[in-house]
Amino acid sequence: MIVVMKRGATREEIEHMIQRVEELGLKSQPIYGTERTVIAAIGEKRDEYRHSLESGPGVSEVVSILAPYKVASREVKPESTVVRVGSLAVGNSHIGMIAGPCSVESEEQTMATARAVKAAGATALRGGAFKPRTSPYSFQGLKEDGLKILAAARQETGLAVVTEVIAAADVPLVAKYADVLQIGARNMQNYRLLDAAGEEGKPVLLKRGPSATMDELLLAAEYILNAGNPNVMLCERGIRTFETHTRFSLTLASVPYLHERSHLPVVVDPSHGTGHASLVPRMAAAAIAAGAAGLIRSRSEMLTEL
């Protein structure tokens, strides 16, 4: 449930209600809006304490959260979240353009790509230093050396760095160099990784799994939010269906659907979603028309086609 504070509620009243929620054995998640503050009260027996909380100083009302995801729901936070880090802003009226190589292979390749995407108008550089591969014999990334190359590219271009983290143990290392931690489709339900990313506090780009439902994606985001990190971006990158004309089926209806149910910004990946460079410009435009707050592309030349 959520404790909705009155407009003009004082800091002391808000802190008092946070303390009361926690004294009842519930977890509190205060969300400070431009007009009013709400406190999410999360726990197994939360509804039993509704009347006790309604009588608190500065409280307007206490409402049940119907969605299975609590902090991610628009019931808790009607205002759209904006994630800002360095050169990147995503959400509401801000559209982030994230582009770069799928994997960091050399300093020359990464620096050339960073300059190109910067010139094309990108606001962040993506590149994989750790790469989960289907085959154990495929290139797995340059790891920390790759992270250092990305940091050097940021130093030269000023672009925020978005890179994937694939294991909970690697989160501190990746966070040392990156501005945004990307959790890939294969790891969307790696709950230890989600918890670790939430505890780290760096903004997170969470990609939808190839067979994940909308509720599963939002509940995965809930792990990060529940760990105390409010800066989560959802990424639609297509799902696996019976169709073979594209790499995945890019379901752009998910963008307005997610906006109706969650305050988190939605980024679309038209390159992984289609697998064909010729389709990317039109699907990118369609994604923005559907309400996407950002695009992420795995090849620099795709950005210049728009």
N, C-alpha and C positions, 0 to 999 in steps of 0.2 A: 504494500500500500504506500501511498505518498501523503506526507503531511504538507499541505499547501499553506504557506505563511501569508499573512495579510500584506498588502502593499504598505510599505513604510515600516515593516517589522524591524525592530532594532537588532543590532548585532548580539546583544545580550539575550534577547528572546530567542534568536536562532540557535545560539550556542546552548541555551537551556534546553531546547527541544531536541537537539542532537544528543545531549547527555541523557535526556529522559528515554529516548529511543534505545540507546545502548544499555541503560539500566534495566530495560525490559528484556534484554538478551537478544535484541535485534541488531543487525548491522545497519549503520546509517550512511547514506550517500547524499550529502548536500549538493544541490545544483543551483548555482546562483545565476538567475536570469536578469535581463535588463529591467523588468517590471517587478518581479517578485522572486522569492526563493522557495524552492520545494525541497523536502527531505525524503528520500526514498528509505522506507523502513523494510528491510529484507530479512526474512526468517521464516521458519516453518509455521509458527503460531501467531503470525502478525495480526490477523483479523481479530483475535481475542482482545487485543489492546487498543482497538480503534477508539472506543469511547474515552478511555483514559487519556489518549493523545489529543482528542478533540477539545478537551478542556484546557489545554496548555495556553500560556500567554502568547499573544501574537499569531495564533493559529486561525486560519480562515475556514478550512475544512480538511477532512481526512478522507481520501478516496482509495478504493481498491484498484490495483493494477490488474487488468484482465489478461494482458499478453503474458505468455510464459517467460519472455525476456523482460526484465524490469527496468534497469537503468538505460537500456538502449531504446525503450519505447517512447513514442511521442506523447503518451499520457503523462510521463514524468517530466519531459522537457518539450513543450510545444515549439520553442524556438529552434531553428536549425543550427547545428553545431558548425563552427568554422575552425578548421585545423590550420594553424600557421606555424611555419618553421623556416627560418632563413628566407630564401627567395620564393618559397612555395606557400600559397594560400588556397585552400580547398573548402568549398561549402558556401551556401547561400548564394550571393552574387559573384563569388570568386571562383574562377575556373582555372584549375591547375593543369599544366601541360608537362607530363613526365616522359622523357624519351632517353634512349641510349641503347647500348648493346645488351643482348641477352646475357652474355657472360664477358667478364673482363679477361682478355687474353694477353694483352701487352700494354705497356704504358703508351706507346705510339698510337695504337688503335683507340684507346680510351680517350686520350687527350684530343685526338683529331675529331672523334665523335662528339665530345663535350663542346668543342668550339663550334661544330656544325649545328648542334641542337640549340645552343645558346643563340647563334645568329638567326635561327629559324623561329625563335620566340618561345622556346621551352622555358619553364620556370623551375625545373628540377631534372637532375641526371639520374637515370637508373642504370644499374649494371650489377651482374651477379659475381660475387667473389666466392661464394659457396653455392654450388649447383647440384641439386638432387637429380640424379639421372636414373632412368629405368634400367640401364645396363651398368654393372659395376666397372666395365672396361671403358666407359665413356669419360670424357674430360670432366672432372669434378670441381674445377675452379682453382684459382690461385690462392684462395683463402686469405690469410692476413696480408700477403704481398698485394693481392688484388684490392683489399681495403685501403692500403696505403696509396695505391694508384688513384682510387676514387677520391681520396682526401686531397691528393695533389691537384686533381681536376677541379675540385671545389675551390681550392686556393686560387687557381688561375681564373676561373670563370665566374665564381660567385654563386654557382648553382647548388641548391640543396641536393644532398645525395640520398637516394633511395636504394636500398640493397636488401637482399633476402637473408634471413637467418633461418637455419634448418634444425637447430637443436637448442634446447634450453641452456645447456652448458656454454654455448657460443654467444648468448645474448650480451653479456658484459663486453666481450671483445668487439662484436659488431657495433654495439652502441658507442664504443669509444671513437669510431671513425664515421659512422653514418648519422644522418639527420632523421631518417625515417626507416623503421624496421619493417620490411615486407615479410609477411607470412604467406607462403605460396599455397596453391590449391591442394597440393599433396598433404600439407600440414594443417589444413583448416581445423581439423579436429584433434590435433596434437595438444591436449589440454595442459600438459606440463609446460609446453612452449608458450601457449597463450598466457598462462599465469606468469611465467618469467618475463614476457614482454610487457605485461601489465605492471608488474612490480618495477621494471626498469624505468618506465615513465616516458620514454621517447615516443613520438607519434608512430602509429602502426597502420600499415596498409594491409588489410586482411582480404585475401582473395577467396572467392567462392570455390568450393570443391567441385569437381566435375560431375558429381551426382548429388550434390547437396540441395536440400530444399531451402526456401527463404527462412523458415523458422530455425533451421539448423545453422544457417549463416549468422543470423542475429543472436542465437544462443552462444555461438563461438565468440562473437564480439562481446557478449555479456561477460565472458570469462576475463577479458582484458579490462573492461570497465569495472568489474567487480573487484579487481586487484588494485583499483585506484587510478587508472589511466583514462582520462576522458577523451584523449585525442586519437580516435579511431576512424579510419576511412574504410568503407566497404568497397570491394572491387568485384564487378561483374565481368567474368572472362569466358563465359560460355559454359555449357554443360554437354555431356556426352549423350547423344541420342542415336537413333538408327540411321540418321542421315550421314552420307559420306562426301557430299559436295564441298563441305568445309571441314576444317579440323575439329571444331566444336560447333554447337548451335548457340549463337549469341542471342540471348533472350532479353531484348531491350525493354520489354514490358516490366522487367524486374526493377527498373530504375524508378518510375513513378510509384510502383507498388511499395518499394522500400521507403520512399519519401513519405508516403501516407502513414506508415507504421513506425518509422524511426526518425530521430533527429540527426542521425549520422550522415555525413556526406557520402555520395556514391560516385566512384570512379569506374570508367569502363575501359577494358583492354580489347580494342578491335583487332589487334594483330594476332594475339593468341586465340581470340574468339573466332577468327575466320581462317587463319593460316595462309591467306592469299593477299599479297601486297596490293593487288588491283582493287580489292574490296575495302581496304582500310579507310581511304578518304571518305567514302560515302557512309560507311558504318560509323565513323567518327562523328560526322555531321549529324547523323541520325541520333547518336547517343546524346549529343548536346541538346538537340531538339527535344529529346525525351526527358531532359532535366539533369543529365549527368553534371557533376561538379568538377570533373576532371577526366583526362585521358592519359593512359599509359601505353607507350609504344615501344616495341623491342627492337626497332631498327630506325636509325636516324633519318634515312631517306624518306620514310613514310610521313614524317612530320612536314616535309617540304612539299608534299603532294596536295596538302589542303589549300 
